[in-house]
Amino acid sequence: MAWIRWIDEGDADGELAAIYERLAGEDGVDHILKIHSLNPKSLWLHYDYYAHLMRGPSNLSRADREMIAVVVSRVNDCFY
């Protein structure tokens, strides 16, 4: 398993804290986003890319896209 240092919500300040506040769900900020915490611009770009893939125009339904993400995560032995 890879190990990438990130900044938790409680340790974030400034721009990163503002981004975290905007992106936090009921369980906090997703780990896949936190891996970009050392570079907030990268975090925003990753989030915009993800949002476009999951909610942007596509021949696949949102449910189809979520199912693909779950299957790929399972194959990669990654908690989704």
C-alpha positions in Angstrom: 0.0 0.0 0.0 1.3 3.5 -0.9 1.9 6.0 1.9 1.4 9.7 1.1 1.7 12.4 3.7 -1.3 14.7 3.9 -2.7 17.4 6.1 -5.8 16.5 8.2 -8.7 18.9 8.5 -7.8 19.9 12.1 -4.3 20.9 11.0 -5.3 22.8 7.8 -5.2 26.5 7.7 -5.6 29.3 5.1 -6.5 28.2 1.6 -6.4 24.5 2.4 -8.8 24.9 5.4 -11.2 26.8 3.1 -11.1 24.1 0.5 -11.6 21.4 3.0 -14.6 23.2 4.5 -16.1 23.4 1.0 -15.4 19.7 0.1 -16.1 18.0 3.4 -18.9 15.5 3.5 -20.5 14.0 6.6 -17.3 11.8 7.1 -14.9 14.7 6.4 -12.7 15.1 3.4 -12.1 11.9 1.3 -8.6 10.5 1.5 -8.3 10.6 -2.3 -8.5 14.4 -2.0 -6.3 14.7 1.0 -3.4 13.3 -0.9 -3.2 16.6 -2.6 -3.3 18.7 0.6 0.4 19.7 0.2 -0.6 21.4 -3.1 -4.1 23.0 -2.8 -4.2 23.9 -6.5 -3.7 20.2 -7.4 -6.5 19.3 -4.9 -8.9 21.6 -6.8 -7.8 20.3 -10.2 -8.3 16.7 -9.0 -11.7 17.5 -7.6 -12.9 19.3 -10.8 -11.7 16.4 -12.9 -13.4 13.8 -10.6 -16.6 15.9 -10.6 -16.6 16.1 -14.4 -16.1 12.4 -14.8 -18.8 11.5 -12.3 -21.4 14.2 -13.0 -20.5 15.6 -16.4 -22.0 14.8 -19.7 -21.7 11.1 -20.6 -23.4 8.1 -22.2 -23.0 6.4 -18.9 -25.5 7.0 -16.0 -24.2 8.2 -12.7 -25.0 4.8 -11.3 -23.0 3.1 -14.0 -20.0 5.4 -13.3 -20.3 4.6 -9.5 -20.4 0.9 -10.2 -17.3 1.1 -12.4 -15.5 3.0 -9.6 -16.6 0.3 -7.0 -15.4 -2.6 -9.2 -12.0 -0.9 -10.0 -11.5 -0.1 -6.3 -12.3 -3.7 -5.3 -9.9 -5.1 -8.0 -7.3 -2.8 -6.6 -8.1 -3.9 -3.0 -8.9 -0.3 -2.2 -11.6 0.8 0.2 -14.2 2.8 -1.7 
